[in-house]
Amino acid sequence: MISVDGISGDDFAGAGLRRLGTLPQHDLLTLAGDWLGELAPWRNTGSLAAISTSLSAESVLASLFVFGEPVAEADARAGVPGPLLDLLLRARVLSEESGKLSADYCLVRGDGMSLLAAWRAAGRDTGSYAPWVGTDSMTLSRLVAARRRARTALDLGCGTGILGLSAARNGADVVSVDVNPECLAAATFNAHLNGLGDRLTAVEGDIMSLALDSRFDLVVSNPPCLPLRRGSLGWLAGEAGLDGLEFFWELLRRVPDLLTEDGEALLQAAAYGDERGPFFVPELEAELRRLKVSGRLLLRPSTPPRWPAFAPRDENQQLTGVLGDEVREYVTSIGATHYYGFVLSVRSGDGLEVGRFQ
Ligand SMILES: C[S@@+](CC[C@H](N)C(=O)[O-])C[C@H]1O[C@@H](n2cnc3c(N)ncnc32)[C@H](O)[C@@H]1O
């Protein structure tokens, strides 16, 4: 598992880490295409050939981080500068077995940045599931990138660090919090990978029991929001209660104490509803009133109610097993027919405005 213990900013800079950022990478938009059955980079023999005739260091690194192919350590040492290879081994993003090196993480391009992420982000279920980065991360990252005035930012549940790094690229000093040390190490690594190592501070913390006494111009969070009872999967996956909103409500309650006077919070999650919109709007209005803040709710186009991807299904695609039964009963009991992804912007003021992503 990745670790940045004992690796200094000078170590990162001296290793020429930014070279990784020039590699062809898993592009999240390409990946969206892959899910639709189109060509992904590793299936495209043209791009593979183009890469394998490029500089040998790039070819070794691309084999490892883009194609997920192990490389003989001797070949890697012949091509890749020693300090870079040593740093990657020291940070345990590369592992060695029987004289072969392999990458435990892939490289993705996220909104103009290069990010080390779990292979699952490149459509492969190997190794760790954290730090995940997906199209949800990209949407929020773009909203963060448009907030150019923030001097300080807080990213809660930072994963790869993408959201905080988006703010850091605009000059913000960022505190990135996650409960998972693997994500904190990845966020730190990714900050250095993008030349932003001095702008990001990674802090271990739990959103549900946050103890921060600073205020920030921008607070951003893409928290766990799987609509499953917390703890039901038995591993740190991102369950957020049967309505998927437990982390969202907790974050909303904390936001007023975390924002500067003109600050803004961007919170992403998803909620059940019907064709008229999500059910939680009246409760949200009341909570915003109680907290004395205003909200702008941007809704994505709705999808059918979200079923747990992990629950077994029968031949008719009906959920089976305890997990499935519990969620199906819940969704039926509340009469949900739609499921809306959303981003809520919170500022000082009052009232709730509801709009849609264009
Ligand atoms: C949906 S991912 C979002 C990651 C990243 N912000 C992004 O947008 O790509 C949620 C993140 O929250 C973290 N997380 C889960 N439970 C948490 C908790 N109780 N406190 C803080 N972070 C948590 C996970 O480790 C994961 O990195």
The ligand as an ORCA input file, in Angstrom:
! r2SCAN-3c Opt
* xyz 0 1
  C     -16.692      9.028     -2.984
  S     -15.021      9.033     -2.420
  C     -14.546     10.664     -2.975
  C     -13.060     10.834     -3.149
  C     -12.655     12.164     -3.771
  N     -13.039     13.303     -2.966
  C     -13.218     12.301     -5.154
  O     -14.146     13.115     -5.346
  O     -12.747     11.601     -6.039
  C     -15.251      9.239     -0.661
  C     -13.995      9.354      0.155
  O     -14.380      9.510      1.520
  C     -13.510      8.761      2.327
  N     -14.235      8.435      3.570
  C     -15.073      7.392      3.815
  N     -15.568      7.472      5.059
  C     -15.033      8.588      5.608
  C     -15.147      9.209      6.894
  N     -15.930      8.694      7.835
  N     -14.445     10.349      7.117
  C     -13.623     10.871      6.176
  N     -13.476     10.332      4.942
  C     -14.176      9.213      4.667
  C     -13.136      7.547      1.516
  O     -11.912      6.998      1.981
  C     -13.060      8.168      0.112
  O     -11.760      8.619     -0.152
*
